[in-house]
Amino acid sequence: MRRWNGWGDTAVSNPLPDATAAVLAERIGPGTPPRDASLDEVMASVPPSRLPPHPLVSTEPEVRLRHARGQSFPDLIVLRSGRVPAFPDGVAFPRDAAEVRALFSYAREAGARLIPYGGGTSVVGHVNVAPGDAPILTVSLERLQQLHALSEEDRLATFGAGVSGPRLEEALRARGYTLGHFPQSFELSTLGGWIVTRSRGQQSLGYGRIENLFAGGRLESPAGPLVLPSFPASSTGPDLREFVLGSEGRMGILTEATVRISPLPEREDFHALFFPDWERARTAARELVQSGTPLSMLRLSTPQETAINLALSGHPRMVKVLSGSLSLFGVGSDGCMLVLGVSGSRRAVESAQHTAMGLAGRHGGVRVPLLGQKWLKGRFRAPYLRNTAWERGWGVDTVETATSWSNVPRLLTAVEDALRGALADQGERALVFTHLSHVYATGSNLYTTFIFRLGKDAEETQARWLALKTAASRAMATHGGTISHQHGVGTDHRPWLEAEKGALGLSAIRQMLGTFDPTGMLNPGKLV
């Protein structure tokens, strides 16, 4: 069963080893485990629904609670503390586009606002209910999971937009194909959610970003349906797919999507390499992607993240042996770990690996067997650490951005320094570390994790998180980074959007949204 107040399935956990807890206590101070509210306590706070009855709508308290928030750190705070400021008045479960249209009519008559809900994995507030006078109807797409069509000749597949990552891949793999889109939220997130937030998959270097994979589909809006044909290319004015990509539920509800699929790779390998220092590691990563070597993934940790991840692994003896071995090859305390993936035919994989290892070796890269496969095995387990860290008294969150290669050092320093100093006036410290998980010929993203002590109560914890988030966001806006590379805007990034889009750009977005949703029925307060 899915957790109602944290990440993932209740049957899965990622324990925090005592050795890891000791490192955190030493670096940022001992954690104080908070008292979490129980499910019964929070359900008792769910108010009566303001919606009239409808056969597609559930007004059960637990259903409404489970659809009230996403997976951002503020969401974790309010759910764990039991202080949820607002709940949807009902949750609808349409089975097709016709029922979505019927819900629009129902909402108009009830004076309600609608929030589209896919997997509920947003970390920036996309699905959150804000207090207000109008009733809120959350529209869950979990019943729109069918594979409608698959053309091997065209390499196109059409799914209901509510299909989850595992179900989508299961359907494609049964036919010998894959989408290749694996965000860290893969187990719970949905195809529609990936599209309307412009998400990134861990192997997008090889398979493409979601905007490359999204070929067309159907959007139901309050003003009517928008049908997007799946042309291989077209020069008929602005691409309407781009209106849907990143629209965050403000212009309509995506009910089905056609995606470009790839044959399952004959072989797929993941390798870990260590470099003596950050400059050589970053240069190797840049040269690898600019060389056109057909890699499916490249992930590079800074010296700080490499050292912290090894320290937090909970295996001090293994780390000591690894460090001793690497020192023989000139990799010391400033070492950086790079994980790269290669996917394709056996011959193509062998050729790409030969090229990549040769280039890495010229910059001092040393391959460590098995660590790449170890990373692959646990790549979807990291979010579970937020649950266990919270229970030990520490908060874990991330920020992410992207910039040009020449600006990576400046932006990296600015973001990390901002986070490390954000709680200084409170006498608190944050543990901060970064990796590059998506690289391009012209630049890279920066994905930064920060760990801090929870406050004595929910308000203090929220204040600490907000100070950290604001400091990092200000550094991004000031030092040439996008406010969001892969998590979208939602509510958390909305204050910073004008700095990136400009006043005229925001005005154009508002006008476009108003064309599809003239009365502002959909997902109020998100994006703009």
N, C-alpha and C positions, 0 to 999 in steps of 0.2 A: 504494500500500500504506500502511496505517496505521502511524504511528510506534509503536515499542514503548516508548520512553523519553521521550515528549514529546507535544505536542498535534498532532493532525491527520494529514493525508496527507503522505507523504514527498515528493510532487511539488509541494507548496505550501509557500512560505516567505514570511515578512514581514521582509525585510532591515532591519537597524538601520543607518541612514545614518551616515556618519562624523560629520556635523554633530550628529546626535543623541547619538552616543557622546561627543562633546566636551562637550556640555551636561551629560550625566550625570557625567562625570569632574570637571567643575567644581563641580557641586552636591553630590555625595556621595563623590567620590574615584574614582580609576581602578580599573577592574575587573581582576581576574586570572583569565583563562580557566582553568577546572578541567580536569583530565584525566578524561574520561568512560570508564567501563567499556564494553567491546564486548559485542555480543549473545552471541557465543560464550563470553566470560568469564562472563557472568551465567548462561547456560544450563548451564554446567559446575557451577554451585553448586546446581542444582535437585536435591533429594534424591529417592530412589526413592519411588514412590507407596505409600501405606498402604491403598489401596482394592482390593477384589477386582475382577476384570474385569467389564465390563458393556457391551453393544452400543452404548449411547448415550453412553458416557463415554470421553473421550480422556485418556490419561496422558502424552502427548508433552510433553517439557520446554518446548518453545517455546510450545505452547498454554497450558500452565500458567503460564508467565511472563507471557504477554500478558493473563492474567486475574487476576493477583495484586494489582494496585493500580489506583487510579483516577487522577484528574488534579489532586489537591491539590498544594500546594507540597512537603509532606513526601514525597508519592509521587514527585515529580520528583527529590528528593534521593536517595532510596534506589535508584531505577532508574538514575540517572546515575552514582551512585557504585558501583553493583553490589552494595550491601549490603542485599539484600532479606531481611527477617527470616523470612518464611514464604511458602509457595506453596500454592495449592490442590493437593490430591492428585489431582484429576481435574476435568475440565470436561465437563459434559453439555450436549447440544444437542437438547432435546425438540422434537417437531414439533406437538404438540397437548396438550390438557389431560390426556388419558389417559396420555400418557408422563410428564407431570409427576407424576401420582399414582403411577405405577410407580417413579419416582425417590424418592418419599417412602418407599415400601416398601423399596427397595434401601438407602437411607440408614439406616433403622431397623435392618436386619439387619447393616449394616456398622458401626453405632455412629458414624455420620458426622453432621456439621453441614452445612447447606446455606446458600450465599450466592447470592441471586438477582442476575443480572447483565444489565443492559440494554445501554446504550452505553458503560458504563465511564467516564462523564464526571464523576462525583461529585468535588467539590472539598472534601469534608469527611469522607472516609473510609468511605463507605457500602459499598463493595465490597471493602474490604481484608481480607486474611487475617491473623489474629493467631496467634502461636505457641500451641500447645496440644497436649494428648495425643490429642484426638479427630481423626480424619481430616476434611478439609474438601473438600466437593464444591461447586464453583461451577456454577450452573445458568444457562447463557447462553440468552437468549430470541431469539437472532438469526434462528431459523427460524420464529418466530411473527410474520410480517410481512404476512399476507394481509388484503385488504379483504374481509370476510365479507358485508357488506350495506350498502347505501346507499339511504335513502328520501328522495326529493326532497320528497314530501308532508310528511313529518315533520321533515325537515332533520336527520336522524340518520345517522351512519355508524358501523359496528362494524369494528374492526381487531383483529388479533393484537397483544398488548401490546408485542411486540418491534419493531414497525415504527419505522423511523428517521424523523426529521423530513422529509428530502427525499423519501423514498419515500411517506410519508403525503400530503404536499402534491401530489406528482405524480399519485397516484391520485385525489385530490379534484379537482384542477384539470382533469383529463381529463373530468370531469363538470360543470365549471363552478362548483366550490365551493372553499372554503378553510377550514381550522381557524383560521388566524390566530395560531397560537402559535409565536413565533419567539424562543426564548431564545438567548443568544450561543452556546450549545453545539448549536444547531439541527442542524448538519451531521452530528453523531455521536450525539446523545442520542435517546431513544426515548419513545414515548407512555406506556408503563408507568412509565418512570423519571420523567417529568414528573408523573404522578399521585401516585406514592408519596413524592415529595419536595416536593410542592406548589410546583412551579416557576412562574416568571413569564415571559411572553413580552414582547418589546420593545414589541409593539403591544397589550398587554393592556388599555390604556385604552379601546380601541375594541372589540376582539373578546372581552374578558373574560379573567379569570384561569383557570387550569386547573380550579379547583374549580367555576367557572361552566360550563366546557365539558364536564366529565366527567358524563355522564348515567347511566351504569350499566356493568355488565360482569360478569365472573366471576373469582372468586378461588379458587384451590385452596390449602387449608390442611391441615396435618397432622390437624386434627379433622374435615375434610370440606369440601365446596365451599360457597362463599357466592355466591349469585346475586343480583345487584342489578338489578331491573327499571328500565327507563328511563321513569319517569313524568315528566310535565311539572312536577308538584308533588304533594306528599303531606303529610298531617298525622298519619301513623301513627307517632307517637313519634319517638325520635332517628333521624336520617338515617344509615343504615349506610354510605352512601358516605363520610361523614366519618371513619369508622373506617379506611377504606382510604387516603384522602387523608392523606399524611404518615406512613404506617405504616412506610415504609423497609424493607420486606421482612421485618418481624418477625412478621407474622400470617399470611402466605401469599404465594403467587406469583400475581400478576395475569396471567391468560393472555389475556384479551380485554377490550376497553373500547369502550363506545359513547359517542360524542362529539357535541356540538351543532355543526353546521357552518353556514357562511354563504355566500351567493353571492359569487363573485369580484367585487371592486369594479369598477365601470365605470372609475373613475379613482383614482389614488393618488399624492399629491404629498408631498414632504418639503421643508421650508424651514428655513433657518438664519437666526436673528436675533441681534443683539448689543445688549446693554443697558449703560447707563453704569456701573451698580454692582450689587452683590449684592442690596441691599434692594429696588430697583425690579424686578430680574429675578425674585426670589422672590415678590414681590407679584403680578407679572404671571402667573407660573405658577399660583399659588394661585387667582387670580381666573378664569383660563381654565378650570381644572377645575371650580371651583365654579359657574361660569356655565352649565355643561351644554353648552358648545360641543362638537359631536361630533367630537372629535379621536381618532385611533387611537394616537397616541404623543406624549409630551412629555418631553424630556430636557434638563435644565438643568445647565450646568457652573458651578462657582464661579469667581471671578476667578483663583484659583491654578491650577485645572485648565485654564481657558481659555488662560492664559498659557503653562503648561507644555506643553500639547498643541500650541500653535503653535510653541513653541521646539523641541519634539521632532519636528516634522513633517519636518525635513530640507530645508526650502525657505525659507531665510532671506530671499531676495529677495522671494518672494511674500508672506511675512509682513510685510515692511517696507512693501510697497505697500498691503496690506490695512489695516495699522495707520494708515498715513497717511490713507487714505480714511475710515476710521471716525472718526478724530479730527475731521474736518470736521463730523461729526454729534454731537460731544460724547461719543464713546466713547473713553476713554483706557486707561490701564494697569489700571484696575479693572473693565474690561469683562467681561461674562459672555455666553457663547454658549448659545443655546437652539435645539434642533432639535425641530420639531414635524411630525407626520405627520397627513394627512387622507385618509380612504378612504371610498368610497361612490359614489353616482351622480354624474354630472358636475355636476348642479345642486346637490346637497348639498355636494359638495366646494367648489364656488365660494362658496356661502353661508357655510360654516364658515370658509374662508380669509379671507373679507371680515371676518367677525366677529372672528377671531383677530388679524388684522393691525391692525384698528382698536383693539382692547384693548391689544395690545402697543405700538402707537404712542403711546397715552396715557401709557405708562410709559417712553417714550424708546427703544423697540425699533426697531432698524434692520435691515431684511432685506438679506442678502447673497446674491445669486443664485448658484446652482450648488453652494454648500457643502452644502446639504441632500441633494442627490442624490449628492454625493461621499461623505457619511457613509453613505448607504444602500448604495452600491457596496461599501464596505469593512467593513460592520458585523459580519461574521463572521470577520474577519481578525485582530482584536486578540489573541486567545489565542495566535496564532503568534509574537507578540513575546516571549512567555515563553521560547520555544526560543532565539531569536537573542540575547536579552539574557543568558541563561545562558551561552551560548557566548562572550560578551564579558566575563563575570565579574560580572554583576549579577543579582539576584533580583527578580522582579516577582510580587506577589500582591495580593489584594483582600480587603476585609471589607465586609459590608453589614448594614444594620439599617433600621428604620422607626420613625417617631414622629409625634406630632401636629404640625400646622403651627406652633403656638405654641412647641413645644419644639425645632424644627429648629435654630435658631441655637445654643442651648446644647449640644445633643448633637453637632452638627457640630464645634464648638470643642473639646469634650471628647475626641472620638475622634481628631481630627487632632493635638491637643497630645500625647495619650498616645502616638501613633505616633512623632511627631517626637522625643520624649524617651526612647523605649524603649531605645535603644542608646547613650545618652549615657555610661553608665558604662564602655562598651567603647571610647569615643572614636570611635564611628561615627555617621553621619547617615543619615536616611531621607528620601527625596523623597516627599511626601504630597500627594494632591489628590483631590477629591470631585466627584461629580455626583449629581443626583436623576434617576433613570431611570424611576421609577413613581410617579405622583401620584394622590391620591385627594381627595375633597371634604374629608376630615377631617385629612389629613396626607400624608406622603411617605416614601419610602425614602431612604437615604443610601448611596451606593456609593463606597467609598474605595479608591483604589489606593495601594500603597506600593512603593517601589523602594529596594533596599539592596545593599550590596556582599556578594558571597559570601565565606565564611570561607576559611581556609587548607585546611580539610578538611570532610568531610560533617558531622562532629559540631559544628564551630563554626558552619557554615551553619544547621544545624537549631536550634542554641541561639539564634541571632539571629532566625530566623523565629518561634520560640516566644515570645521576649520581646516581639516586635511583636504577635503574635496575642493573647497574654495581656493586654497593655496595652490593646489596642482592645476586647477582650471585656469587660474589667473596666469600661471607660468606658461601654460600652453598658448593662451591667447596673446601673450606678450612676446613670446620667443619663437613665433613662426610655426606652431603646430596646429593641426585641426583639433577641434574640441572633442571629436569622436571618430575613431577610425573604423570601429566595427560594432559598437553598441547602440548606435542611434542617438536620438535627442531626448525623447520622452519629456519628463519635467526637470530632471536633474541637470541637463545640459542646455535647457531652453534659455537661461539668462545670458549665455555666452554666444548664442547663435548669430545675433546681429553683427558681432565683431567679425565673424567669418563670412556671412552672406551679404552684409550691408543693408541699409534701410530699404533701398529699392528692391533688392533681392527678396527680402522678407515680405514686402508689399506684394510682389508678384506671386509668391507662394500662397499668401492669404487669398488673393483673388482666384487663383487656380482651385484651391480647396473650396471656396465659396461657390464655384460653378457646379461642383458635384454635390455639395452639401449646403444649400442656400441658408438653412435655418440653424446651422451649427449643431445638428443632432448628434454627430459622431465624435466620440473620444475627446470631449472638451478639455482644453488646457494642455494638451499634448502637442509637441513639436513647435507650435507658435501660439 
